[in-house]
Amino acid sequence: MLHQVDLDLLRLSFYALKRNAAPGVDGVEWQDYEAELESNLQDLRARVHRGAYRALPGQRKYHLKPDGRQRPLGIAALEDKLLQRAAVAHITSGGSPRFAATWRRQRWRRVRSSAPIRA
């Protein structure tokens, strides 16, 4: 699916990310990535299309809740978030009809199988 990701989709996905979010596990902030945006996006696209891109492992942090329990948070790298956003945009725009058809078929089976059987 990611072989259909182009520079325009990556650029739109980048600008859809939160600008003031904490840096990811790679330590790259939004403003730093934007400084060399075109070259960064071209490099990312080339690595994705070659199959050389590998997502960095997420970092696990814990946020303390008011009742004393801890809530786990997964912190991803900036490029991982960027590609995740691009993949979601591609799927929801109907860019992957095979995926959409499979999803609808599976959903229909779940709906039909959960219905009560009438005698």
C-alpha positions in Angstrom: 0.0 0.0 0.0 2.8 2.4 0.8 4.2 2.1 -2.8 1.3 4.4 -3.8 2.4 7.2 -1.4 3.6 10.3 -3.3 5.3 13.5 -2.3 2.0 15.5 -2.2 0.4 13.1 0.1 3.4 13.1 2.4 3.5 16.9 2.4 -0.2 17.1 3.3 0.3 14.5 6.0 3.3 16.4 7.4 1.3 19.6 7.8 -1.6 17.7 9.4 0.7 16.6 12.3 0.7 18.6 15.5 3.4 21.3 15.3 3.9 21.6 19.1 3.9 17.9 19.9 6.8 16.5 21.9 9.7 15.0 19.8 9.4 11.4 19.1 11.8 8.6 20.0 14.2 9.8 17.3 14.4 13.3 18.9 13.3 15.1 15.7 10.9 18.0 16.2 8.4 19.3 13.7 10.2 22.5 13.1 13.6 20.7 12.5 12.0 18.4 9.9 10.3 21.3 8.2 13.6 23.2 7.7 14.6 20.6 5.1 11.2 19.4 4.2 11.5 18.7 0.5 14.7 16.8 0.8 13.4 14.9 3.9 10.2 13.9 2.1 12.1 12.9 -1.1 14.4 10.7 1.0 11.6 9.2 3.0 9.6 8.4 -0.2 12.7 6.9 -1.8 13.3 4.6 1.2 9.7 3.6 1.3 9.6 2.7 -2.4 12.9 0.8 -2.2 11.7 -1.1 0.8 14.5 0.2 2.9 12.4 2.1 5.4 12.1 0.5 8.8 10.0 2.0 11.6 11.9 2.8 14.7 10.7 0.9 17.9 8.3 3.1 19.9 9.2 4.4 23.3 7.0 3.5 26.2 6.2 6.2 28.8 3.8 6.1 31.6 1.4 8.9 32.6 0.2 9.0 36.1 -3.6 9.1 36.4 -5.5 10.9 39.2 -6.4 7.6 40.9 -2.8 6.6 41.2 -2.7 4.1 38.3 -0.4 4.6 35.3 -1.5 4.9 31.7 1.0 3.6 29.1 1.8 5.9 26.2 3.6 4.9 23.0 5.8 7.6 21.5 6.6 7.1 17.8 9.3 8.8 15.6 8.2 11.7 13.5 8.6 9.8 10.2 6.6 6.9 11.6 3.7 9.3 12.5 4.0 10.9 9.1 3.7 7.6 7.2 0.9 6.4 9.5 -1.1 9.6 8.7 -0.4 9.1 4.9 -1.6 5.5 5.0 -4.8 6.5 6.8 -5.4 9.3 4.3 -4.8 6.9 1.4 -7.2 4.3 2.7 -10.0 6.6 3.7 -9.8 8.4 0.4 -10.7 5.2 -1.4 -7.2 4.9 -2.8 -7.1 1.2 -1.8 -10.3 -0.3 -3.1 -9.1 -3.9 -2.5 -8.6 -3.1 1.2 -12.0 -1.3 1.4 -13.8 -4.2 -0.3 -12.2 -6.8 2.1 -13.1 -4.7 5.1 -16.7 -4.3 4.0 -17.0 -8.1 3.4 -15.5 -8.9 6.8 -17.8 -6.4 8.5 -20.8 -7.8 6.7 -19.9 -11.3 7.9 -19.6 -10.1 11.5 -22.9 -8.3 11.3 -24.7 -11.4 9.8 -23.1 -13.8 12.2 -24.0 -11.8 15.3 -27.7 -11.6 14.3 -30.1 -13.9 16.2 -31.3 -17.0 14.3 -35.0 -17.0 13.7 -36.9 -20.2 13.6 
